[in-house]
Amino acid sequence: MADQSQETTDFGFRTVARDEKQAMVADVFHSVAAKYDVMNDLMSFGIHRIWKRFTIDCSGVRRGQRVLDLAGGTGDLAAKFSRMVGEQGQVVLADINDSMLKMGREKLRDRGIIGNISYVQANAEALPFPDNYFDCITISFGLRNVTDKDKALRSMFRVLKPGGRLLVLEFSKPLLAR
C-alpha cells in the first residue's frame, strides 16, 4: 500500500491529491487576479505591506544585481527592487499563473517601471534560469501554494549565487513551532 502522505498535500485547510493541487491553486488565482491587491489589503488589514517592506530591507540588494521575485503576482516587491538595482541590474517577476503575471506586468508598466524588469511564467519547482544566476530571490506568500516545497527550494538554491539571499515571507508557522 502506498504511503498516503506521498499522495496528498495541504490546500488551505484541506488535504488534496498532490496531482490536483496545482490546478486548484491556478483556478483560485485566475479568479482573483484582478482584485488581488485589494484582497491582500483587506485580508491582512494592510499589514502585508509592512512585512514586504521588512523583506526588502533584509534583502541587501544593491545596484547592478539580479533579483528574482518568485510567485511575484502583481509585482509589489519587483517594483521596489527595480529601483534598487538600477539600470544595470535586472529584476525578474516570475509567477506560475499567467493571470497574475499579466496583472503584474500591467501594473508595473502603468507605473512606468520598464527597462530592467522582465516577466517569466515559471513553476518554482523547475525554474528556467541558469545555475548561480540571482543575487537575491524572494517568494512572498507563495511557498504554501507549491506542491513540492523541497523541490522548489532546491530549484531556488540552484539558481541563487553562492552567498546570495533567499527570503521567504509566509503566514505559516515554522515547522519548529509545531
Steps between C-alpha positions, in 0.01 A plus 500: 500500500633847406586752768202740499719794609685467167172515307336794679588856593347801672275742314372765737342312788447181299705207385491438124665266251848631411431478127191723537646784709668699221175523300304595813746777587491620139120522508508708818752750365338526156177594677653764731779651287315823419415558868808349661653823636173612661444153647853497643440834670165389643607154615818623670365840607787643294762333716639311198649833388704526822621141463596562137690815601685294762584241233638773272703641789647154574586431136830685485431564129732751335539669163589268214373182664255241369184432700233234453158585644346153492123457528524876460141546390415865458859614547510684834852382579619505139411870474713587802788276392496660154591835654762343726694316227494795262555493125792255518306250710225259411177397669302198387136490606406133477170332572352167396162663443468692174208711630705623795802561279288703260369715788855555624623598155212745449539653846875555468478635145224739610744628765770545237713216633665364187848427373658295776208266565386191317204269547524122497230241550680241710439212736703538821572127491687525167637852454611574141814696592871416499676377813639770734317779316321714762642704787165497681182296473176584676181300524223676690187314600570247225686205649181368659349469151784283370428127490856375559663756727831312526529483122421871472759593763763288322413677175531841668836417656624370163442840332619702802863613494725377782460751781170624354185544705177303483220676687178310567209705632208287622209495742567137589644392831860380475533123531692546825197671655273199446 
